[in-house]
Amino acid sequence: MSDRKPIVGGNWKMNTNRAESAELARGVVDGLRDVTNVDVAVFPPYPYLLAVRAILRERSSSLRLGAQDVYHKPDGAYTGEVSTEMLRDCGVEIVLCGHSERRHVLGESDAVVNLKLRAIVDSGMEAVLCVGETLDERIAGHTDPVIQRQVRAGLADVTGDHVSSVTIAYEPVWAIGTGKTATPDDAQSVHANIRRLIAGMYGQDTAERMRIMYGGSVKPSNAAELFKAPDVDGGLIGGASLKVGEFVPIVRAAMAAARGQV
Ligand code: PGA
């Protein structure tokens, strides 16, 4: 890890109920009171955003409230969708876009991901652009072209000013929720390639500042090794973010990596 401030996100996906989301939020806040050198965000399901925000506020927490998705249109007849302004109104500061489950289960194209990303950064929130290859793409040796395409398409028409509000999450699809994790070397190599690509698109300074998180079966047992890699700036955590006893140690691994203690 470098001198970039790491970021660790808990993507709760379509999990928890009202009571569980509140309990999880309280546990994470209380377990991470002393954390200052890592940005921590939680991404609850939409219906629980306000309740989680209330918990963060009542405990004066620096944890950031995130949303798992958004629709790019500002308002109107889009039944079931949620706009950037609605999210901001609920205290959301950071939004995922292009998560592999949105791409592969819900059918979102690179073009849709780009519309969402631009809507997020245009509205003043931060975006996490998720990219990652499938197992077939990896086996065929197509990891780099797939990631390049997703990064270029996701950031199309995003200016140098706005790109500073973007974090990239490299999440190999074959590692998400499967228990299989990329090795630290695999992750480092893809992250370094993404950073080179960003340098080509926006210049070296922007590339050096951009945070690139790793996601895919990150656990307390593998977090320290992954976060030690120089281009891995934290993680996006799914399954393990649902348990305080797993998420808190993962954030602590990022803290230790940031202090050069691992
Ligand atoms: P996982 O999910 O940690 O359960 O593999 C990661 C993600 O989808 O963000």
Residues whose N, C-alpha, C, O or C-beta is under 5 A from the ligand:
A	BS01	PGA	N11 A175 I176 G177 T178 G215 G216 S217 V218 L236 I237 G238 G239 A240
